[in-house]
């Protein structure tokens, strides 16, 4: 829809809007010269690092890297779509968004359909409270331990068994719209309800509007669950059940726990795990995965620990590898056989289940465990088999540091064994690597970039100054950034001093004792430091490019002040130095 709004109108909004006013209505701002400061609304902090520059029309957080204009702020802070943010700003200025006629009609039709579905939601909710047969649904909810608060939070309802209860309640445009989305069906002149004698789960979009329903039978129907058919407003593979509710519980979703059922989501929420969601379609197809990754870059997939669950995990892994980028953190939580999230969290409680989530298996380890199942890597044939299974997956991955790390791990696992002739090239025979069978399920795990940078700081504490000099390190490498800050605060200049401080500082032990617990092999010192400096160089380069873009901000070089031109020259010189 963004493409339907003329760019000239968007630029007019950006020019006329008072950014400090828009942001100041939502968070407290403190004036600082010609700019404003605040504690960032997008991450937890005590010292203000969120800066608003009304003259330039943008905000920037030096803590987490959040950056954008008024449209971006409303999208992020109020969870609005681009179109909704534009409309909100236009309304603030008393302007009408100049949609073309076709777009206006499409929007009006969409609003009509979701409006009718909202009316159906109210009907089902009222039926759960007041319909004579609703005790079936209420008793079922009690038996599953669902509280009244959860019933309200997820807007649960009851579809009466008569078969035309909803059809009789609605008329006119609402009835027509419900026929369009197939919540009602018409045959031989009779209009009937799609959902009958079912517990109803409204499926809501990220703006909280009902776009479809899921219904669980309360009788002996062959289909335990049925969902609304696809429609103009409901595309099954893109919609995530519980995402709206998760965002209501926490504006900033640090992670999402992806489960398989509606009741799983509700049971977990009741036990204090508010970031659980379920895909309306198959959680492992690419469209669903893209929707999930847009909501959070840290996903924990929770599957039953049976054959079907592991197959689903394999499908998710294969599709995720095709879109995996640096900064994404994917884990897999395989439950004990015979358990699902609903039953397990009620048995052991939210705190214990939360600990399971913390120790979920990273994608890198899961990949080698699953593909290496049944292989003995002391045998050349089995090392070749592992390579033949994993290489095609890695070749489809986008170029990234995590892809390089997975290649390195594959090389390590399949290089020559003592006294043998390995399949890998360039292995040093004087430093043979003992291969281990994967049947133990404990292959060495490739380092993530955050841990790699933290390990480089352990080897070379003076590197902390370079880490602190790159603001975006705080969001991209949070553990390493915190470690670097601690090193600088304590004036640590060498590894001996670092070890001594770690040994005698209770605070240091508490914060960083587990930083390297999951490392199973240490890279060579020189290569590690080279990688770390390359990472910091790329981060500095991105930072310099962003600063240059902010200075230009759509202006011609002739419009810049002498001070701004000098700053641009400095940034370009720094970028050239970093690339050589």
N, C-alpha and C positions, 0 to 999 in steps of 0.2 A: 504493500500500500504506500510505502514511502516514496516509491517512484512516481506515484500519481499526484504528489504535491509538487508544484513548480519549485525549482531550486531558488528562483528569485524571491519567492515568498519566505522560504526557509532562511535565506540570508537577511531578509528584512526583519524577521523575528530576532535573529542573533544581534543585529545592529541596534534594535530598539529596546530589547529587554534589559532590565537592570539585574545583572547576575547576582549581585550582593543581596538585592531585595528578595529574589526567588529563593536563594539558599538560606538567607536569614530568617525567612518565614518558617523554616523547617528545623534549623539547628542554630544555636547561639553563636554569633560571630563577634570577634573583638577586633576593632580597627587597629591597623598597624601601618602608619604612614598613609599611602594611597590605597593600600590593600587591606585584606581582612584575614584573620587566622581563627582556627577552631580545632578542637579535637576531631579527628577524622570520623565521619559517620559510617565508614566502610570497614574499619578494623578497630580493635580495642587498643587504646593508647592513653597515657596519662599526660604526656607533653604534647601540646598542639603542633602538628606537622601538616595540617590541611590549610592550604593557602588559596584565597579567592582573589583574582585580579580582574575587577570590573572593567578597567581600561582595555585589557586584552581580550576579555570575554571568555576566560577559562578559569578552571580551578585545577589545583594539583596537590596531591599528597606525597610528601617526601618519605613517608613511612611505608605505604603499601603500593604507591605508584598510580593510584586512581587519578584519572585525568579526563577532562572534557569540558563541554560547554553546558548551557542551561538545559538543552534537550537531553544530553547524556546524563546529567544529574537527576532529572525526573525519571528517566528510564531506570537508573540504578537504584535511586533512593525510594521511589514509590512503585517500583516494579511495573512501570508502564511500557507499552509498546512505543515505537518511534512515533506512530500516528497519534496515539493518545497524548504523548508529551507535546507534540506540535499543537494539538487542539487545546491543551491546557494553557500553553503559553499564549496562543492566539486569543483565547477567552480572557486571559489576564489583561491583554492590551485592547480588548474590545474589537477584535478582528474576526472575520469569518475565513476559514480555510478554503481556498479556491479549488475544490475538487471539480473534476469534470462530471458531466451528467451521468455517465455510465458508472463511475466510481460511487457517486452518491446513491444510485439505485442499488448497487451491490451491498453497500454498507447498510442501507435501510432494510434490505431483505435479510441480511445477517442478524441485525438487531431484532427483527421480527421473529426469527426462528429461536434465538436465545431467550427472547422475552417469553415465548410460549413454553419453552423448556423450564424456565424459572417458575411459571405458573403451575406446571406439572409437579415440580419439586415441592411447592407449597401444598399442593393437593396431597401428595404422598406423605409429607410430614404431618399434615393434619389428620390423615387417615391412621397413622401410627398412634396418635394420641386418642382418637375418638371413634374409630370404626369398630363396630361390634365384634368383628373377627380379628382385630389387631392384637389380641392377647397371644396369638400364635407367634407373632413377630417379637412382641415384648418378652415372652417367655424364652424364646430362642436367644435374645440378647442377654438376658439374665444368666442363662446357662453358659454363655460364653464369657461372662464377666464383664460385659460392656457397660460402662457407667453412663448416667444421663449426660454428663459433660461431653463424653465422646459422641453420643447420639446427636447433640447439638452442634458440636464442632464439625462433624462430617455430614451434617444435614441428612441423617438416615431417615428412611420413610417406609411405608407399607403400601403395596399395590393390592387392593381388595380382590377377592376371588371371583366377583360377579362376572368379570369379563368386559363390562362396558361402564364401569364406575367413573373412570376418567372421561370417557367419551360423553357421558351425560353431563359432566360438570362444565365442560368448555363449549364455547360456541364461536361462530363467526371466524375472524382472522386467526384466533388462537387455535381453533379446531383445524383450520386449513394448514396452519404451520406445523402442527403436531402430526398431521397426515404426511406432510412433506418429509419430516425427519423420521417417519415411520414409528413414532411412539403410539400412534393409532393406525389401524389398517381398515381398509374398506373392501368388502366383498359382498356381491349380490345386494348392494344397496344398504348393507348393515355396517356400521362403524364399530370396531372392537378395539379393546386395549391390547397392546403387545405384552405388557407385563401383568400377570394375574397371580395372586396369592404368593407374592415374593417380597422379601426384604430388599429395600431399594437403596442403592448406593449412587448418589449423583456424582457424575464425573465432571469436574469443573476445570476450566482453563485457568491460566495464570492470573487472570483478572477476577476470578471468583464467579464467573458466569457458568451456569450449567450448560453443557454442550451434548451430554448423552447420559445414559444410565447403565448401571449393571444391576442385575436382579438375581438374588439367591432364592431358590425354591423353598417353600415351607411345607411342601407336600411330598409326593412321590414322583414328581416329573422326571423324565429320563435325563433332561438337561439340568444339572445342578445349578449352573450359572448361565444366564444369557445376557448379552450386551446389546445396546442399540446398534442398528446397522450404521454404516458410514453415511455421512450426509455432507451438505455444504459447510457445516460448522464442526463436524467431527470426523477427524482422520485418525483412525485407530492406531496406526503405527507411530504417530507423532505425539500422542497424548499420554501424560504420566499422571496416574491417580495418586492423590495426596500431595502433589507438588505445591499447589496453592496453600494447603493447610500447613505444609512445612515452612513455607515462606512467611506465613502469618506468625508462626512460632519463633522464627529467627530471620531477621532481614538479610543477614549475611550467612549463606549456607556454606559452611566450611567443608561439608561432605554430605553425600547421600547414601543411604543404605537401600539397595534395590532388592525388593522381595517379590514374591510371585502373586500374592492374593490381597484382596481388599481387607479381609479380616486380619491378615498379618500386619498391615499398615496400622490399623486401628488398635490392635493389641499392643503393639510396640509403643504407639503414642501414649496409650494409657499408662504404660510403665516408664514414661519419661523419655523415651527415645523418639524425638520429634522430627527426625530427618529421614524417616522411612517412606519410600514411595513404591508404587508398582506400575509397570507398563500396562496400558489397556490392551495392547497386542502382545507381541513377543518381545521381551525385554532385550533379546540378543540380536535383533535385526538392526541394520545400520541406521535407519531413521530414528528408532527409539534411542539408540546410543548417542546420536547427534543431539537429540533433545536433552538427554541427561547431561551430556558434557557441556552444553550451553548453560545449564543451571549450576553445575559445580565440576571442577576439575579433579575432585577426589571422590571416586565411586567405590563402594564396597558391595559386591554382588553376593547375595545370600541365597544359596541353593540347598535343597535336601541332599544328604550325603548318600544317595542311592545312584544307580546307574544312570537314570534319567537326569538327575541333578548334575552329574559330572559331564554328561553329554551337552547339557545346556551351558555349562561353564566353558567347555571346549568351543562351542559356537560363539559365545561372547568373546573369548580370547582371540579367535581368528579374525572376527570383525573389528575388534578394538585395535589390533595390530595395524590394520589398514589406515587408522586415523590417529594413532598415538603420537603425541608431540611432547616435547620437553615441558615440564610443569604439570603434566597430568599424573595422577597417582591412582592406580587401579589395584584393588585387592579382591580376594575371593574368600568368603566365609562358608565353608562346607559344614553343614549341621550333622549331628549324629543320625545314623540311619533310623528312620521311623519318626523323626521329629520334624516339625516345621516351626517357623518363627513364632507363630501364635502359641502353640503348645509349650515351646521351650521357654519363652520369656515369662509365661505365667507360672511355670514350674520353678525356675531358678531366679526370677526377678530381673529388673532392668539393669541393676549394677553389675551383676555377673554377666549378663548378656553383653553389656557395654564392654567388658573386658575381652570377651570373645572378638568383638569388632576391632579392638585395639591390636589384637594379635593375628588378624586375618592375613592370609598368605598374599604377598605381593605378586603381581602378574608375572614378573620375571621368573620367580621361583616356580609358580604354578605351571608356566610354560614348559620348563625343563623337567619338572616332575611328571607331567602328563605325557609329554612326548617321549620321555625316557623310561616310561613304565615297562618293566620286564626286560630292560637291556642291561648288559654287564659291560661296562666301558673298559674293562681290561682286555676285551676282545676287539680286534680291529674291525671285524664285520659289524659289531654292534655300534662302534663309534661311527662307522660309515652310515649305518641305518639312522642314527640320531641326526646326523648332518642332513641326510636326504629328507627327513621329516620337517626339520626346522628351517633350513635354508630358504625354501620357497616362501614361507611366511615372512621372513625377515626382508626378502627382496621386495615385497609389496609395501613395506613400511615407508612412510615419508622420511626424508633425511633428517636426522636429529641425533642428539647426544645419547638418548636412550637406545636408539637403533644401534649406534656404534658399540654401546656397552653390551648389548645382547650378542652382537657379532663376536666381541672379545670373549664373552663367556662361552659361546659355542666353540670357539677356537681352543679355549683352555680345556674344555671337557673332551675334545676329540683329538687333541695333539698326541704325539707318540707316547707309548708307555715304556718303562725301562726295558732296554734290550730289544725293543721292537722298532718297526719302520712305520712311522705315523703317516696319516693322510695329509696332515697340515704341512705347509711349506715354511721355511725359515725358522724352524725350532732349533734351539741350541742343544746339541746332544750332551754337552757337559752339564746341563741343568735339566735333566729329565723331570717330567711331571707325572707323578703316580696317578693313574686313572682309577676312579672308584665306581663301583656299581651304583646305579640310580635306584635300585630296589629299596634302599634305605629311605628314599624320599627326601634326602637332605643335600641337594646339589649346592655348590657355592653360588651366592647371589651376587649379581652385578651391582656395583655401587650406583646409587642415584647421585645426581649432581650436588645436591645439598650436602650429603655425607662426604662426598669427594672433597668439597671445598673445606668442610670442617676438619677433615683429616690433614689437608694441606696446612691448615692453621696450626695443627698439633706439631707438624714437622717444622714449620717456620712461623712462629708467633708474630714477627714483624709484618707479615702479610695482612694482619688485622687492619692496619691503617689503610691499605688499598681496598679491602672489603668495605670498610666504613665510608670510604669516599664515593661509593656507588650506591645511591639511595635505593635503586630498584632491587638490590640484593636482599633487602628486608622482606620483600614479597616472594622473590624467586628462590631464595636460599635462606629461609627463616632460622633454621638451627645454626647454620654457619654464621649468619649475621649476629645472632645473640651471643655466640661463642666469641666472635671478634670483638664485640662491644665489651664483654667481660674481660677479655685479655687486655684491651686498652685501658679500661677503668682501673685495673690492678697493675698497670705499668710493666707487664710481662714482656721480656725481650728475647728470651731463648727457651728451649725446650726443658732444660733443667729447672728453670724458675717456674715454668708452667706445671711440671710434675709436682714440684714442691708445694705450689699454691693449691693444686687439686688435692694433694694429700692432707693438707692442714686446714683447708677452708671448707666448713660444713656446707655453706651456701653453694660453693663450686661443685662439691660432690653431689649435692642434691639436684642441681640443675643439669650437670653434664656427665655424670658417672655412666649413664646408659647411652651416651652419644654414639659409641662405636661398638655396642654389644652385638649388632647383627652383621658385622664385617667378618667374613670367613677367610679372606685372603687379602693381603696388603699390596697395592701396586708399588712399583719401583719408585723410589724417592724422587728422582729427577723428572720422570715422566708425569708423576702426580702433580708436581709443582708447575710443570709446563702446561698441563691441562687446566689447572686452577687459574693461571695467569691468562690463558686464552679465554676462559669463561668470563673473567673480569674485564678483559679487553673488549669482548663482544658486548657486555652489559654497558660499559662506558660509551661504546660507539652508539648504541641505541639511545642512551641518555643524551649524548651530544646532538644526535639527529633530531630528537624531540625538542631539545632546547632551541635549536636553530629554527625548527618549524614554528615554535611559539613566538619567536622574535619576528619572523616574517608574517605569519598570521594573515596570509592572503594579500600582503602589500608588495609593491614593487621595491627593488633595492633603493631607488631614488627617494623613496618616502621615509627611509630609515634615518634616525639620528646618528651623529658621529659615534656616540657611545655604543649604539646597537651594531653599527658596522664593525667596530673594533671587536665586539663580543663575537660576532659571526666569524671574523677572521681567526680569533683565538680558538673557537670551537672546531673550525676546519683544520687548523694546524694540529690540534690535539688528536683529531680523528686520523689524520695522515700519520702522525707519530705512532698511534696504536695499531695501525695496519702494517707497519714496517718493522 
